[in-house]
Every structure is written in C-alpha cells, then in structure tokens.
Amino acid sequence: MFGRIKIGIMGTGRMAGIMADTIKDVKGAVCYAVGSRSIDTANSFASAHGIKKSYGSYAELVSDPKIDLIYIATPHSEHFDNVKLALSAGKNVICEKAFMLNEKQAQEVFKIAEDNKLLLTEAIWTRYMPLRAKLTEVLASKVIGEATMLTANLGYNVVAKDRISKPELGGGALLDLGVYVLNFASMVFGNDVTDIASMCTFNENGVDLQDSITLRYRDGRMAVLSATALSVTDRAGVIYGTKGYIVVDNINNFEMITVYDNDHKKIASYNRPRQITGYEYEIEACLRAMNEKWIECPEMPHSESLKMLNMMDFIRKNQNIRFPGEDGAGFNSFVTTSAHVETSYEVQSGAANVGGLGSSGVSAESTSDVSASVEAASDTGTGVETASDVGTSVETASDVGTSVEAASDAGAGVEVTSDTGAGAEATSSFDTTTDPSTDVNM
C-alpha cells in the first residue's frame, strides 16, 4: 500500500477518543473518519479529535471507499454485527476486546475474513507490546529455572459502568477484565490447558462482578487468576520458577519486569519503553499485516482469540452466565466439573458448540445434573450475595463450603463424586454460597 493508511473509527466512547489521539502520532496512519449512530455525536467527536470525515451511521462509515482499516470500539454486544458490517464492505478490521461474546461468533467472522482475504484481529493491547517479547525472552533464558506456577490479577472499581453491569451489553468482569489475566497466562504458559476451576460473584442481573480462575496445564503447571470490577488491585503478574521468580508490574500495560533469584534478590529489571499511549503497537501491527497482505496479526492470531473465548465460554457455562440472544439450552440445567478431573476442560474443548457457545459443554466424567438458581441481592457496589442450590456428594468426612467447580483439593486427593440419583457413595453433601468479601482503557 502507498501513502498513509486511512483508519475509520466505529464508536465514539472513551476508548475511541484515546485511539483517535494515538493514531495522530503513528507513522504511516491517519485517523480519517468516525462513525456514530448520531450525526451530531459524530460531528462533535470529529471536531474534538481533528478528524476529517464524520458519519451518522456505521453503514455510511464502512461505505467510504477511502477507508482502509476500521477500528471497532463499541460495546461487546455489538462487535459481532459491527465486524460483519465492516467485512461485508471489504474493510480490514481491528476490533476491541473482548473480541466477541462467544467462540461461535468469532468462528463466523474469522471465516468471512478468510474467505475475503481481509485482515481481522483483536485489539488486546498487551499482546502487541514490546515488553511482551522481552518477557518471552527472559523466560526462555531459564534465569528462573523451570516456571511451574503463575498468578495474575486485574481489578478496578468500575461496577457502576453500564458495560460491566448490563448483560445486554455483554457485561461482566470476565469479558472486560478476566480476558487480560487469561491472555497473560496464555502468553506465559501457552494454551495446553486440561482443566479450569472457577468461582464468581454476581449482581442482580446475573452478571459476574468478581472471578477467580485456576488453570491446570497438561505438564502440571498452574495459573491462579483473579479479576474484579468491585475493587482496585495491584495488577501484578508473578511467574514462579525453580530458581527464582519474575514480577510483572501491571499486566494491563507492562511497566516493568523484575527478576529475582532464590534468595529474593533482584538480579535484573526491564523498563517499559516510552510510548504514546500503548495502543500504537496494535495499529502498527495492523499496518505491517496489511502491507504483507496477511489476514491476521502474528501477535494475536485467530487461533489465540478463539482459545480465549473458548475458555471464557467454558467458565460462563459452569457459572450459568449467559447473554441475551444466547440459547439457554445447557445453562438452566448443567453438570458440574471438578478441578480434580484433569480431562474435564480438555474434553469440552473438542466438543461441538452447545447453546450458542463454542465448545463449552461439561465433561461426561462429571455426571451430576445440577439446577443452579442464582439468588442475587441488590448491588450496593460493596457486596453481592449469591447462592446456588447444588446437589453434590464429596467422599470426605468434613463439611466443605466451596464452589462446585473447585470442590476438590487435587493436592490432597479429595475426590468429588457426582450425585446421579443412583446411590452415589458419600459421607457429606454441601451447598455453595459465595460472598464477595484499567489504566486508560477503564
């Protein structure tokens, strides 16, 4: 391609504004147009950010023949239709995270992009940042020996925002914040996950506000992750190895990587390079891909977006979280998965799409048929009470108060036995009750 790539922005929210200002300083690109559902809003946005063209509909935006790339910054719930609209007009597309509501939607839009030889990529900015490559390099050096476990958290007090609290907008902490901790784990340990255990708390709309997620990998490594829309966290990622550990300051925009040895002494550190906002890297990746006529960016290939959605589908399925328009089959009545069953997630990930979600069914190895009703108190912003009535048996004498998914202590060999109604052997039963005791993109 010759000259500067002309970018059109779909949406006029805060992220759209940050991206518009970022593009001004990206070599080889220009923010050429903006589209909104209101021409007045589009005109105001264009004036505020020095954009040449403004349109009062998304259809008009994608119809502009001068636009080379569409950046989509609309709510999660709109991504599927917005991406299809842009692709149908022959535009290359970069779409904000979470890329789609579910894996099935992503599979469909990726197929359209592939059939039409158009670039389509997810704007998960941490995947494109320079320190991501440095982290990979440090891990490969074995300076901390073999990495065996990691932890990562991300939290902001954003519970009052519509994009978090409303299911009709694809709300919840998982798609908005949990996507970052899952991507962090993926960048460090890869995706050979055999089991996922999760626990969530909810608002009165059934939207998740806090998520605790544990991943177990085939080789025995583990990732312990958390995301919350109720609280501010330190946003740290820590990778533990046999000879030391690595601390990543701010997994939502890597600020520093610090390496420690067995004696907890700092032996190396790497600072974040100067940046415009941090969002320039994903745009630069798109420019390279378009120049090479690639249909995906190597920093975030289609397979990675699909895998992240596959895992989030699985978590939502097991937590009975669904969005309007998703088929309820498999949600009102679902079977539980124990963290002790290593193949539980692995079996699911190869299964057919269920209930409008991609590969999110639950293993036949855990056969309990549970009707989980979530009784949510009003959201005060400080605590949400939920209760699930779960009929499950545990082969242990103690009365266990924990979530069904994480009921078994794999290290202690606690075995979960599902109550199938055929006289499953157990010494105690329990129900579960849980109480909840970004940066520029927030």
TAQUIPE-V417308 format. One record per residue. N is the residue number from 1. SS is DSSP state (H for helix, E for strand, C for the rest). PHI is phi in degrees with one decimal (none if undefined). PSI is psi in whole degrees, 0 to 359 (* if undefined). Layout:
N | SS | PHI | PSI
N | SS | PHI | PSI
//
This chain:
1 | C | none | 147
2 | C | -111.6 | 148
3 | C | 75.5 | 189
4 | C | -81.8 | 142
5 | E | -74.0 | 128
6 | E | -91.0 | 123
7 | E | -110.2 | 134
8 | E | -108.8 | 136
9 | E | -104.2 | 126
10 | E | -101.2 | 112
11 | C | 111.8 | 154
12 | C | -132.4 | 25
13 | C | -80.0 | 192
14 | H | -62.6 | 316
15 | H | -63.4 | 322
16 | H | -61.2 | 319
17 | H | -65.9 | 317
18 | H | -62.7 | 318
19 | H | -66.9 | 319
20 | H | -58.2 | 316
21 | H | -71.9 | 328
22 | H | -66.1 | 315
23 | H | -60.2 | 333
24 | C | -55.8 | 329
25 | C | -106.9 | 11
26 | C | -92.8 | 119
27 | C | -65.0 | 130
28 | C | 91.2 | 5
29 | E | -136.2 | 154
30 | E | -141.6 | 138
31 | E | -82.4 | 102
32 | E | -93.2 | 326
33 | E | -151.4 | 160
34 | E | -137.1 | 145
35 | E | -125.5 | 140
36 | C | -139.0 | 170
37 | C | -79.4 | 352
38 | C | -129.5 | 128
39 | H | -65.9 | 327
40 | H | -65.1 | 318
41 | H | -65.6 | 318
42 | H | -63.0 | 316
43 | H | -63.0 | 318
44 | H | -64.0 | 317
45 | H | -64.1 | 315
46 | H | -61.6 | 319
47 | H | -65.0 | 318
48 | H | -68.3 | 332
49 | H | -116.2 | 11
50 | C | 66.2 | 41
51 | C | -99.7 | 136
52 | C | -68.6 | 313
53 | E | -116.5 | 145
54 | E | -138.0 | 142
55 | E | -130.7 | 145
56 | C | -91.5 | 12
57 | C | -155.4 | 154
58 | H | -69.6 | 328
59 | H | -63.5 | 319
60 | H | -65.9 | 320
61 | H | -58.6 | 307
62 | H | -71.7 | 346
63 | H | -83.5 | 350
64 | C | -68.1 | 117
65 | C | -69.6 | 346
66 | C | -85.4 | 347
67 | C | -80.2 | 131
68 | C | -98.4 | 328
69 | E | -141.2 | 133
70 | E | -105.9 | 127
71 | E | -101.6 | 122
72 | E | -102.5 | 120
73 | C | -129.7 | 48
74 | C | -102.7 | 173
75 | C | -60.3 | 156
76 | H | -50.0 | 321
77 | H | -64.4 | 339
78 | H | -98.3 | 350
79 | H | -58.6 | 317
80 | H | -58.9 | 307
81 | H | -67.7 | 321
82 | H | -65.4 | 317
83 | H | -65.2 | 316
84 | H | -61.0 | 321
85 | H | -61.9 | 314
86 | H | -66.8 | 317
87 | H | -64.1 | 322
88 | H | -64.5 | 337
89 | C | -92.3 | 6
90 | C | 80.9 | 23
91 | C | -97.7 | 144
92 | E | -72.9 | 150
93 | E | -138.2 | 137
94 | E | -122.3 | 123
95 | E | -117.1 | 135
96 | E | -59.3 | 157
97 | C | -75.5 | 163
98 | C | -62.3 | 136
99 | C | -53.4 | 312
100 | C | -140.9 | 176
101 | C | -72.9 | 326
102 | C | -152.9 | 170
103 | H | -63.7 | 323
104 | H | -60.2 | 318
105 | H | -61.2 | 317
106 | H | -63.3 | 319
107 | H | -58.7 | 320
108 | H | -67.2 | 314
109 | H | -71.9 | 327
110 | H | -64.9 | 322
111 | H | -63.1 | 318
112 | H | -62.0 | 314
113 | H | -62.0 | 317
114 | H | -64.8 | 317
115 | H | -63.4 | 329
116 | C | -103.6 | 6
117 | C | 55.0 | 47
118 | C | -113.6 | 146
119 | C | -71.9 | 132
120 | E | -141.4 | 122
121 | E | -144.8 | 158
122 | E | -92.9 | 134
123 | E | -88.5 | 64
124 | C | -97.0 | 95
125 | H | -59.9 | 330
126 | H | -64.5 | 335
127 | H | -68.8 | 335
128 | H | -100.2 | 354
129 | C | -76.7 | 147
130 | H | -58.1 | 322
131 | H | -68.5 | 342
132 | H | -63.5 | 315
133 | H | -65.7 | 322
134 | H | -64.3 | 320
135 | H | -61.9 | 317
136 | H | -60.2 | 319
137 | H | -64.5 | 316
138 | H | -63.4 | 316
139 | H | -62.9 | 320
140 | H | -66.4 | 336
141 | C | -72.8 | 347
142 | C | 62.8 | 26
143 | C | -62.0 | 334
144 | C | -106.7 | 18
145 | C | 73.2 | 216
146 | C | -87.8 | 122
147 | E | -74.2 | 129
148 | E | -117.9 | 337
149 | E | -152.3 | 152
150 | E | -140.6 | 156
151 | E | -128.4 | 150
152 | E | -155.0 | 142
153 | E | -139.9 | 155
154 | E | -151.1 | 127
155 | E | -154.5 | 141
156 | C | -142.2 | 151
157 | C | -83.2 | 83
158 | C | -123.4 | 19
159 | C | -61.8 | 334
160 | C | -78.3 | 348
161 | C | -75.2 | 139
162 | H | -58.1 | 323
163 | H | -65.2 | 341
164 | H | -94.3 | 315
165 | H | -86.9 | 344
166 | C | -107.1 | 120
167 | H | -63.6 | 330
168 | H | -67.6 | 346
169 | H | -102.2 | 9
170 | C | 71.7 | 39
171 | C | -75.0 | 178
172 | C | 119.0 | 156
173 | H | -68.3 | 329
174 | H | -61.9 | 305
175 | H | -72.4 | 333
176 | H | -89.4 | 320
177 | H | -119.8 | 319
178 | H | -59.9 | 332
179 | H | -59.4 | 330
180 | H | -73.4 | 317
181 | H | -69.3 | 325
182 | H | -65.4 | 320
183 | H | -66.9 | 323
184 | H | -61.2 | 312
185 | H | -59.7 | 319
186 | H | -64.8 | 319
187 | H | -65.6 | 330
188 | H | -89.8 | 311
189 | H | -107.6 | 354
190 | C | 82.1 | 199
191 | C | -125.0 | 15
192 | C | -82.6 | 65
193 | E | -89.6 | 129
194 | E | -103.9 | 343
195 | E | -154.3 | 144
196 | E | -130.7 | 127
197 | E | -115.9 | 137
198 | E | -142.7 | 156
199 | E | -146.2 | 139
200 | E | -134.5 | 160
201 | E | -119.7 | 158
202 | E | -132.1 | 161
203 | C | -95.2 | 185
204 | C | -69.5 | 347
205 | C | -93.9 | 3
206 | C | 80.9 | 14
207 | C | -90.5 | 136
208 | E | -72.7 | 134
209 | E | -110.4 | 334
210 | E | -139.5 | 140
211 | E | -133.5 | 131
212 | E | -115.4 | 124
213 | E | -132.6 | 131
214 | E | -121.3 | 128
215 | E | -108.9 | 136
216 | E | -118.0 | 133
217 | E | -101.2 | 160
218 | C | -57.6 | 325
219 | C | -86.6 | 7
220 | C | 95.8 | 353
221 | C | -69.5 | 159
222 | E | -136.6 | 149
223 | E | -126.3 | 124
224 | E | -110.3 | 114
225 | E | -123.9 | 149
226 | E | -146.3 | 147
227 | E | -142.6 | 139
228 | E | -143.5 | 138
229 | C | -99.5 | 6
230 | C | -102.8 | 338
231 | C | -138.3 | 160
232 | C | -92.6 | 127
233 | C | -113.1 | 175
234 | C | -81.9 | 353
235 | C | 62.1 | 24
236 | C | -83.4 | 148
237 | E | -121.2 | 129
238 | E | -126.7 | 129
239 | E | -113.6 | 120
240 | E | -101.6 | 130
241 | E | -126.0 | 176
242 | C | -74.4 | 345
243 | C | -124.2 | 6
244 | E | 160.6 | 197
245 | E | -152.7 | 162
246 | E | -122.0 | 134
247 | E | -112.2 | 125
248 | E | -104.7 | 115
249 | E | -79.6 | 116
250 | C | 70.9 | 87
251 | C | -67.3 | 350
252 | C | -93.6 | 0
253 | C | -179.4 | 81
254 | C | -41.2 | 120
255 | C | -99.7 | 323
256 | E | -158.4 | 145
257 | E | -113.6 | 123
258 | E | -121.7 | 133
259 | E | -109.7 | 132
260 | E | -122.3 | 150
261 | E | -94.4 | 190
262 | C | -62.2 | 335
263 | C | -94.5 | 12
264 | C | 66.1 | 25
265 | C | -94.9 | 136
266 | E | -70.1 | 126
267 | E | -115.2 | 347
268 | E | -166.4 | 155
269 | E | -151.3 | 151
270 | E | -136.6 | 123
271 | E | -92.0 | 152
272 | C | -65.5 | 132
273 | C | -69.2 | 161
274 | C | -60.8 | 137
275 | C | -134.1 | 164
276 | C | -73.9 | 295
277 | C | -137.0 | 344
278 | C | 104.5 | 342
279 | C | -86.8 | 351
280 | H | -65.7 | 331
281 | H | -66.0 | 324
282 | H | -72.0 | 327
283 | H | -70.0 | 317
284 | H | -60.9 | 323
285 | H | -64.1 | 321
286 | H | -65.2 | 320
287 | H | -62.6 | 318
288 | H | -63.7 | 316
289 | H | -63.8 | 318
290 | H | -65.4 | 322
291 | H | -64.4 | 326
292 | H | -90.4 | 358
293 | C | 62.3 | 37
294 | C | -83.2 | 153
295 | C | -99.9 | 359
296 | C | -149.2 | 158
297 | E | -92.6 | 133
298 | C | -62.3 | 336
299 | C | -68.2 | 330
300 | E | -144.8 | 74
301 | C | -67.2 | 164
302 | H | -55.1 | 321
303 | H | -61.2 | 327
304 | H | -72.5 | 318
305 | H | -60.9 | 318
306 | H | -64.0 | 320
307 | H | -66.9 | 319
308 | H | -62.6 | 317
309 | H | -68.3 | 324
310 | H | -59.9 | 316
311 | H | -69.7 | 321
312 | H | -68.9 | 326
313 | H | -60.2 | 315
314 | H | -61.6 | 316
315 | H | -64.1 | 315
316 | H | -63.8 | 320
317 | H | -58.7 | 313
318 | H | -73.7 | 341
319 | C | -101.5 | 6
320 | C | 59.9 | 39
321 | C | -103.2 | 120
322 | C | -138.8 | 157
323 | C | -106.0 | 154
324 | C | -53.5 | 135
325 | C | 96.7 | 343
326 | C | -84.3 | 135
327 | C | -58.9 | 132
328 | C | -76.2 | 350
329 | C | -59.1 | 130
330 | C | 91.2 | 356
331 | C | -106.2 | 311
332 | C | -64.2 | 328
333 | C | -133.1 | 113
334 | E | -138.6 | 163
335 | E | -103.0 | 150
336 | C | -88.1 | 158
337 | C | -121.3 | 134
338 | C | -95.6 | 142
339 | C | -64.3 | 346
340 | C | -80.9 | 343
341 | C | -92.6 | 104
342 | C | -63.6 | 327
343 | C | -91.7 | 6
344 | H | -59.3 | 309
345 | H | -74.9 | 321
346 | H | -57.7 | 319
347 | H | -64.6 | 316
348 | H | -61.0 | 317
349 | H | -63.8 | 345
350 | C | -102.8 | 3
351 | C | -83.3 | 168
352 | C | -72.8 | 160
353 | C | -61.1 | 138
354 | E | -125.2 | 132
355 | C | 59.3 | 34
356 | C | 80.2 | 359
357 | E | -109.5 | 146
358 | C | -79.6 | 125
359 | C | 46.4 | 52
360 | C | -122.9 | 16
361 | C | -66.9 | 170
362 | C | -111.8 | 147
363 | C | -58.7 | 141
364 | C | -68.9 | 347
365 | C | -70.4 | 343
366 | C | -119.5 | 102
367 | C | -101.7 | 11
368 | C | -68.4 | 130
369 | E | -97.4 | 105
370 | E | -110.2 | 131
371 | C | -99.6 | 106
372 | C | -102.2 | 113
373 | C | -108.8 | 125
374 | C | -94.8 | 118
375 | C | -101.0 | 105
376 | C | -105.1 | 132
377 | C | -78.8 | 170
378 | C | -64.3 | 144
379 | C | -80.4 | 112
380 | C | -96.0 | 354
381 | C | 87.0 | 351
382 | C | -120.7 | 341
383 | C | -167.5 | 135
384 | C | -127.0 | 129
385 | E | -104.8 | 129
386 | E | -130.3 | 151
387 | E | -140.1 | 133
388 | E | -114.4 | 132
389 | E | -90.9 | 105
390 | E | -116.5 | 127
391 | E | -99.3 | 95
392 | E | -139.5 | 148
393 | E | -115.5 | 146
394 | E | -127.2 | 132
395 | C | -81.8 | 72
396 | C | -158.5 | 152
397 | C | -81.1 | 342
398 | C | -82.0 | 154
399 | C | -88.6 | 112
400 | C | -95.8 | 128
401 | C | -112.6 | 88
402 | C | -154.4 | 177
403 | C | -76.0 | 156
404 | C | -62.1 | 316
405 | C | -63.0 | 326
406 | C | -109.3 | 26
407 | C | -67.4 | 330
408 | C | -94.8 | 138
409 | C | -92.5 | 99
410 | C | -61.5 | 326
411 | C | -67.9 | 331
412 | C | -99.2 | 357
413 | C | 73.9 | 28
414 | C | -71.4 | 130
415 | C | -107.4 | 126
416 | E | -93.1 | 129
417 | E | -117.6 | 123
418 | E | -75.7 | 143
419 | C | -85.0 | 104
420 | C | -95.1 | 1
421 | C | 86.2 | 4
422 | C | -110.9 | 28
423 | C | 79.4 | 42
424 | C | -61.1 | 137
425 | C | -77.0 | 132
426 | C | -165.2 | 158
427 | C | -111.3 | 349
428 | E | -155.5 | 154
429 | E | -126.8 | 161
430 | E | -149.0 | 157
431 | E | -112.7 | 168
432 | E | -116.7 | 138
433 | E | -137.4 | 129
434 | E | -121.3 | 141
435 | E | -128.3 | 134
436 | C | -73.2 | 80
437 | C | -70.7 | *
438 | C | none | 104
439 | H | 30.6 | 203
440 | H | -63.8 | 339
441 | H | -87.4 | 7
442 | C | -84.5 | *
//
